[in-house]
Amino acid sequence: MIQERVFGDIAKKRAKQREKGFTAEHDDQHKGGELAEGAGAFIIAAIGQLSKTEARNIPRVAAGWPFKEPFHAGETYEDNLISAAAMLIAELERRYRLEQTIGMPTGIVPVTDGFAGGQQ
C-alpha cells in the first residue's frame, strides 16, 4: 500500500536522524520552532527541484535554515519531502513531550515554549 511506503520512508529517515545524534534530548533544545523552519527549508529545496529553479531557491533555503550546520538538500524531490516530514514529526514529538512535562496542551504553549528569543 502506498501509505505504508510513505510512512515507512519517513520512519526510516527519522531513525537515521536519531542515529546522527538528533535525539529527543537534542530536539528538546530547539524551542523556537527551528525544527519546523528546517522542514520548510527542505520543502523549498523540493519545490526548486520540481520546478527546476534550484539556483533561484538556494538563497531562500539558506535564509530558512536555522542551524549552524550547512544545509544539504536531498538528491531528489522525494528525499527532500521525506526529510521535511521527518523534521516536522521531530517538532511534533518535541511539543508532545513538552505537553507531558508541563501538563498543558501544546496548543496553549507558544512556539517559543515560553522563552523569549526562541532557542535556549
Backbone as JSON Lines, residues from 0, in Angstrom:
{"i":0,"aa":"M","n":[0.85,-1.18,0.0],"ca":[0.0,0.0,0.0],"c":[0.9,1.25,0.0]}
{"i":1,"aa":"I","n":[0.48,2.26,-0.71],"ca":[1.27,3.49,-0.86],"c":[1.48,4.19,0.49]}
{"i":2,"aa":"Q","n":[0.42,4.28,1.29],"ca":[0.52,4.97,2.57],"c":[1.57,4.31,3.47]}
{"i":3,"aa":"E","n":[1.62,2.99,3.48],"ca":[2.62,2.29,4.29],"c":[4.03,2.61,3.82]}
{"i":4,"aa":"R","n":[4.21,2.72,2.5],"ca":[5.53,3.07,1.96],"c":[5.93,4.48,2.41]}
{"i":5,"aa":"V","n":[4.99,5.42,2.32],"ca":[5.27,6.8,2.73],"c":[5.67,6.84,4.21]}
{"i":6,"aa":"F","n":[4.84,6.25,5.07],"ca":[5.14,6.27,6.49],"c":[6.43,5.52,6.81]}
{"i":7,"aa":"G","n":[6.68,4.45,6.08],"ca":[7.92,3.69,6.27],"c":[9.15,4.5,5.91]}
{"i":8,"aa":"D","n":[9.07,5.23,4.79],"ca":[10.2,6.08,4.39],"c":[10.47,7.18,5.41]}
{"i":9,"aa":"I","n":[9.41,7.77,5.93],"ca":[9.57,8.83,6.94],"c":[10.15,8.24,8.23]}
{"i":10,"aa":"A","n":[9.67,7.07,8.64],"ca":[10.19,6.43,9.85],"c":[11.67,6.09,9.7]}
{"i":11,"aa":"K","n":[12.07,5.62,8.52],"ca":[13.49,5.32,8.28],"c":[14.32,6.59,8.38]}
{"i":12,"aa":"K","n":[13.83,7.68,7.81],"ca":[14.56,8.95,7.87],"c":[14.68,9.43,9.31]}
{"i":13,"aa":"R","n":[13.6,9.3,10.06],"ca":[13.61,9.72,11.47],"c":[14.62,8.87,12.25]}
{"i":14,"aa":"A","n":[14.7,7.59,11.97],"ca":[15.67,6.72,12.64],"c":[17.09,7.15,12.29]}
{"i":15,"aa":"K","n":[17.34,7.51,11.03],"ca":[18.67,7.99,10.63],"c":[19.02,9.28,11.35]}
{"i":16,"aa":"Q","n":[18.04,10.16,11.52],"ca":[18.27,11.41,12.25],"c":[18.71,11.1,13.68]}
{"i":17,"aa":"R","n":[18.04,10.16,14.3],"ca":[18.4,9.79,15.68],"c":[19.8,9.19,15.74]}
{"i":18,"aa":"E","n":[20.14,8.36,14.75],"ca":[21.48,7.76,14.7],"c":[22.56,8.83,14.59]}
{"i":19,"aa":"K","n":[22.24,9.94,13.94],"ca":[23.2,11.05,13.78],"c":[23.27,11.94,15.01]}
{"i":20,"aa":"G","n":[22.51,11.6,16.05],"ca":[22.56,12.36,17.29],"c":[21.41,13.32,17.49]}
{"i":21,"aa":"F","n":[20.47,13.33,16.56],"ca":[19.32,14.21,16.69],"c":[18.24,13.49,17.49]}
{"i":22,"aa":"T","n":[18.56,13.3,18.76],"ca":[17.72,12.56,19.7],"c":[16.67,13.47,20.31]}
{"i":23,"aa":"A","n":[15.81,12.9,21.13],"ca":[14.81,13.69,21.84],"c":[15.48,14.79,22.67]}
{"i":24,"aa":"E","n":[16.55,14.43,23.34],"ca":[17.25,15.41,24.18],"c":[17.79,16.56,23.33]}
{"i":25,"aa":"H","n":[18.33,16.23,22.16],"ca":[18.83,17.27,21.25],"c":[17.67,18.13,20.75]}
{"i":26,"aa":"D","n":[16.62,17.48,20.28],"ca":[15.48,18.21,19.71],"c":[14.83,19.12,20.74]}
{"i":27,"aa":"D","n":[14.8,18.69,22.0],"ca":[14.16,19.48,23.06],"c":[14.87,20.82,23.3]}
{"i":28,"aa":"Q","n":[16.07,20.96,22.82],"ca":[16.8,22.23,22.96],"c":[16.33,23.27,21.95]}
{"i":29,"aa":"H","n":[15.62,22.86,20.93],"ca":[15.15,23.77,19.89],"c":[13.73,24.2,20.2]}
{"i":30,"aa":"K","n":[13.63,25.28,20.96],"ca":[12.34,25.72,21.47],"c":[11.69,26.82,20.64]}
{"i":31,"aa":"G","n":[12.36,27.3,19.63],"ca":[11.84,28.43,18.86],"c":[11.28,28.08,17.5]}
{"i":32,"aa":"G","n":[10.9,26.84,17.3],"ca":[10.34,26.44,16.01],"c":[11.39,26.1,14.97]}
{"i":33,"aa":"E","n":[12.65,25.94,15.39],"ca":[13.72,25.67,14.43],"c":[13.51,24.39,13.64]}
{"i":34,"aa":"L","n":[12.96,23.36,14.27],"ca":[12.74,22.1,13.56],"c":[11.72,22.3,12.44]}
{"i":35,"aa":"A","n":[10.68,23.06,12.7],"ca":[9.69,23.36,11.66],"c":[10.3,24.23,10.57]}
{"i":36,"aa":"E","n":[11.13,25.19,10.97],"ca":[11.82,26.03,9.98],"c":[12.72,25.18,9.08]}
{"i":37,"aa":"G","n":[13.45,24.25,9.69],"ca":[14.31,23.37,8.92],"c":[13.51,22.54,7.93]}
{"i":38,"aa":"A","n":[12.34,22.08,8.36],"ca":[11.46,21.34,7.45],"c":[11.07,22.22,6.27]}
{"i":39,"aa":"G","n":[10.81,23.49,6.56],"ca":[10.46,24.42,5.5],"c":[11.57,24.57,4.47]}
{"i":40,"aa":"A","n":[12.82,24.55,4.94],"ca":[13.95,24.64,4.02],"c":[13.98,23.45,3.06]}
{"i":41,"aa":"F","n":[13.68,22.27,3.6],"ca":[13.63,21.08,2.73],"c":[12.48,21.18,1.73]}
{"i":42,"aa":"I","n":[11.37,21.76,2.14],"ca":[10.24,21.93,1.21],"c":[10.62,22.9,0.09]}
{"i":43,"aa":"I","n":[11.28,23.99,0.44],"ca":[11.72,24.95,-0.58],"c":[12.7,24.28,-1.55]}
{"i":44,"aa":"A","n":[13.61,23.47,-1.01],"ca":[14.54,22.74,-1.88],"c":[13.79,21.79,-2.81]}
{"i":45,"aa":"A","n":[12.78,21.12,-2.28],"ca":[11.99,20.19,-3.11],"c":[11.27,20.94,-4.22]}
{"i":46,"aa":"I","n":[10.69,22.07,-3.9],"ca":[9.99,22.86,-4.91],"c":[10.97,23.29,-6.0]}
{"i":47,"aa":"G","n":[12.18,23.66,-5.59],"ca":[13.19,24.03,-6.57],"c":[13.53,22.89,-7.5]}
{"i":48,"aa":"Q","n":[13.62,21.69,-6.95],"ca":[13.92,20.52,-7.79],"c":[12.79,20.22,-8.74]}
{"i":49,"aa":"L","n":[11.57,20.34,-8.26],"ca":[10.41,20.03,-9.08],"c":[10.25,21.04,-10.22]}
{"i":50,"aa":"S","n":[10.5,22.3,-9.91],"ca":[10.29,23.35,-10.92],"c":[11.57,23.73,-11.64]}
{"i":51,"aa":"K","n":[12.65,23.01,-11.34],"ca":[13.95,23.25,-11.97],"c":[14.48,24.66,-11.7]}
{"i":52,"aa":"T","n":[14.19,25.17,-10.5],"ca":[14.67,26.5,-10.13],"c":[15.62,26.43,-8.94]}
{"i":53,"aa":"E","n":[16.37,25.32,-8.83],"ca":[17.26,25.15,-7.68],"c":[18.13,26.37,-7.43]}
{"i":54,"aa":"A","n":[18.71,26.93,-8.47],"ca":[19.62,28.06,-8.32],"c":[18.9,29.25,-7.7]}
{"i":55,"aa":"R","n":[17.67,29.5,-8.12],"ca":[16.9,30.61,-7.54],"c":[16.53,30.34,-6.1]}
{"i":56,"aa":"N","n":[16.34,29.07,-5.74],"ca":[15.9,28.74,-4.39],"c":[17.02,28.68,-3.37]}
{"i":57,"aa":"I","n":[18.28,28.62,-3.8],"ca":[19.39,28.5,-2.85],"c":[19.36,29.6,-1.79]}
{"i":58,"aa":"P","n":[19.22,30.87,-2.15],"ca":[19.17,31.9,-1.1],"c":[17.96,31.73,-0.18]}
{"i":59,"aa":"R","n":[16.83,31.28,-0.72],"ca":[15.64,31.06,0.11],"c":[15.87,29.92,1.08]}
{"i":60,"aa":"V","n":[16.52,28.87,0.62],"ca":[16.81,27.74,1.51],"c":[17.76,28.18,2.6]}
{"i":61,"aa":"A","n":[18.83,28.87,2.21],"ca":[19.83,29.32,3.19],"c":[19.19,30.24,4.24]}
{"i":62,"aa":"A","n":[18.3,31.11,3.8],"ca":[17.64,32.03,4.73],"c":[16.71,31.29,5.69]}
{"i":63,"aa":"G","n":[16.18,30.16,5.27],"ca":[15.25,29.42,6.11],"c":[15.88,28.31,6.93]}
{"i":64,"aa":"W","n":[17.19,28.13,6.8],"ca":[17.87,27.06,7.53],"c":[18.36,27.61,8.85]}
{"i":65,"aa":"P","n":[17.77,27.2,9.98],"ca":[18.06,27.84,11.26],"c":[19.24,27.26,12.04]}
{"i":66,"aa":"F","n":[19.99,26.35,11.44],"ca":[21.04,25.66,12.19],"c":[22.43,26.11,11.75]}
{"i":67,"aa":"K","n":[23.4,25.91,12.61],"ca":[24.79,26.27,12.3],"c":[25.38,25.37,11.22]}
{"i":68,"aa":"E","n":[25.01,24.1,11.24],"ca":[25.5,23.16,10.24],"c":[24.95,23.57,8.87]}
{"i":69,"aa":"P","n":[25.74,23.42,7.82],"ca":[25.24,23.81,6.5],"c":[24.09,22.91,6.03]}
{"i":70,"aa":"F","n":[23.25,23.49,5.22],"ca":[22.11,22.76,4.67],"c":[22.59,21.85,3.55]}
{"i":71,"aa":"H","n":[22.12,20.61,3.55],"ca":[22.41,19.66,2.48],"c":[21.1,19.12,1.95]}
{"i":72,"aa":"A","n":[20.73,19.56,0.77],"ca":[19.48,19.1,0.16],"c":[19.59,17.64,-0.22]}
{"i":73,"aa":"G","n":[18.46,16.98,-0.25],"ca":[18.41,15.6,-0.72],"c":[18.65,15.54,-2.21]}
{"i":74,"aa":"E","n":[18.9,14.35,-2.71],"ca":[19.19,14.19,-4.13],"c":[17.94,14.32,-5.0]}
{"i":75,"aa":"T","n":[16.78,14.01,-4.43],"ca":[15.56,14.03,-5.22],"c":[14.48,14.85,-4.51]}
{"i":76,"aa":"Y","n":[13.47,15.16,-5.27],"ca":[12.28,15.83,-4.74],"c":[11.72,15.05,-3.56]}
{"i":77,"aa":"E","n":[11.58,13.74,-3.74],"ca":[11.04,12.89,-2.68],"c":[11.94,12.88,-1.45]}
{"i":78,"aa":"D","n":[13.26,12.84,-1.64],"ca":[14.18,12.86,-0.49],"c":[13.94,14.1,0.37]}
{"i":79,"aa":"N","n":[13.76,15.24,-0.28],"ca":[13.54,16.48,0.46],"c":[12.19,16.48,1.17]}
{"i":80,"aa":"L","n":[11.18,15.95,0.54],"ca":[9.87,15.87,1.21],"c":[9.93,14.94,2.41]}
{"i":81,"aa":"I","n":[10.63,13.83,2.28],"ca":[10.77,12.89,3.39],"c":[11.54,13.54,4.54]}
{"i":82,"aa":"S","n":[12.6,14.26,4.23],"ca":[13.37,14.96,5.26],"c":[12.5,16.01,5.96]}
{"i":83,"aa":"A","n":[11.71,16.74,5.18],"ca":[10.82,17.74,5.76],"c":[9.81,17.08,6.69]}
{"i":84,"aa":"A","n":[9.22,16.0,6.24],"ca":[8.23,15.3,7.07],"c":[8.85,14.78,8.35]}
{"i":85,"aa":"A","n":[10.04,14.24,8.27],"ca":[10.72,13.71,9.46],"c":[11.02,14.84,10.45]}
{"i":86,"aa":"M","n":[11.41,16.01,9.93],"ca":[11.67,17.14,10.84],"c":[10.38,17.65,11.47]}
{"i":87,"aa":"L","n":[9.3,17.64,10.72],"ca":[8.01,18.04,11.3],"c":[7.58,17.06,12.39]}
{"i":88,"aa":"I","n":[7.81,15.78,12.16],"ca":[7.49,14.79,13.19],"c":[8.35,15.02,14.43]}
{"i":89,"aa":"A","n":[9.63,15.33,14.23],"ca":[10.51,15.63,15.37],"c":[9.97,16.81,16.17]}
{"i":90,"aa":"E","n":[9.48,17.84,15.47],"ca":[8.92,19.01,16.17],"c":[7.65,18.63,16.92]}
{"i":91,"aa":"L","n":[6.79,17.84,16.3],"ca":[5.58,17.4,17.0],"c":[5.9,16.54,18.2]}
{"i":92,"aa":"E","n":[6.88,15.64,18.07],"ca":[7.3,14.82,19.2],"c":[7.8,15.71,20.34]}
{"i":93,"aa":"R","n":[8.58,16.72,19.98],"ca":[9.11,17.65,20.98],"c":[7.97,18.36,21.7]}
{"i":94,"aa":"R","n":[7.01,18.84,20.94],"ca":[5.87,19.55,21.54],"c":[5.05,18.62,22.44]}
{"i":95,"aa":"Y","n":[4.85,17.38,22.03],"ca":[4.09,16.45,22.85],"c":[4.83,16.08,24.13]}
{"i":96,"aa":"R","n":[6.17,15.98,24.05],"ca":[6.95,15.75,25.27],"c":[6.8,16.93,26.22]}
{"i":97,"aa":"L","n":[6.81,18.12,25.65],"ca":[6.62,19.33,26.46],"c":[5.25,19.29,27.13]}
{"i":98,"aa":"E","n":[4.24,18.91,26.4],"ca":[2.9,18.8,26.94],"c":[2.87,17.87,28.15]}
{"i":99,"aa":"Q","n":[3.54,16.73,28.02],"ca":[3.6,15.78,29.14],"c":[4.35,16.38,30.32]}
{"i":100,"aa":"T","n":[5.4,17.12,30.05],"ca":[6.22,17.69,31.11],"c":[5.48,18.75,31.9]}
{"i":101,"aa":"I","n":[4.79,19.64,31.19],"ca":[4.13,20.74,31.88],"c":[2.66,20.48,32.17]}
{"i":102,"aa":"G","n":[2.11,19.4,31.62],"ca":[0.72,19.06,31.88],"c":[-0.26,20.04,31.26]}
{"i":103,"aa":"M","n":[0.11,20.6,30.12],"ca":[-0.74,21.57,29.44],"c":[-0.77,21.24,27.95]}
{"i":104,"aa":"P","n":[-1.92,21.33,27.32],"ca":[-1.96,21.05,25.88],"c":[-1.0,21.95,25.11]}
{"i":105,"aa":"T","n":[-0.3,21.39,24.13],"ca":[0.7,22.16,23.4],"c":[0.1,23.31,22.62]}
{"i":106,"aa":"G","n":[-1.16,23.24,22.26],"ca":[-1.78,24.35,21.55],"c":[-1.86,25.61,22.37]}
{"i":107,"aa":"I","n":[-1.73,25.49,23.68],"ca":[-1.77,26.64,24.57],"c":[-0.37,27.23,24.75]}
{"i":108,"aa":"V","n":[0.65,26.38,24.59],"ca":[2.03,26.81,24.81],"c":[2.54,27.51,23.55]}
{"i":109,"aa":"P","n":[3.09,28.73,23.68],"ca":[3.61,29.4,22.48],"c":[4.75,28.62,21.85]}
{"i":110,"aa":"V","n":[5.0,28.86,20.57],"ca":[6.05,28.15,19.84],"c":[7.37,28.24,20.57]}
{"i":111,"aa":"T","n":[7.65,29.38,21.2],"ca":[8.93,29.53,21.9],"c":[8.91,28.85,23.26]}
{"i":112,"aa":"D","n":[7.83,28.15,23.56],"ca":[7.7,27.4,24.82],"c":[7.85,28.29,26.04]}
{"i":113,"aa":"G","n":[7.5,29.55,25.87],"ca":[7.55,30.47,26.99],"c":[8.88,31.15,27.19]}
{"i":114,"aa":"F","n":[9.86,30.9,26.32],"ca":[11.17,31.51,26.45],"c":[11.32,32.56,25.35]}
{"i":115,"aa":"A","n":[11.51,33.79,25.75],"ca":[11.71,34.86,24.76],"c":[12.94,34.58,23.93]}
{"i":116,"aa":"G","n":[12.84,34.82,22.65],"ca":[14.01,34.65,21.78],"c":[14.19,33.26,21.24]}
{"i":117,"aa":"G","n":[13.29,32.34,21.55],"ca":[13.39,31.02,20.95],"c":[14.41,30.13,21.6]}
{"i":118,"aa":"Q","n":[15.42,29.71,20.85],"ca":[16.39,28.71,21.28],"c":[17.1,29.13,22.56]}
{"i":119,"aa":"Q","n":[17.15,28.23,23.52],"ca":[17.82,28.49,24.81],"c":[19.05,27.66,24.95]}
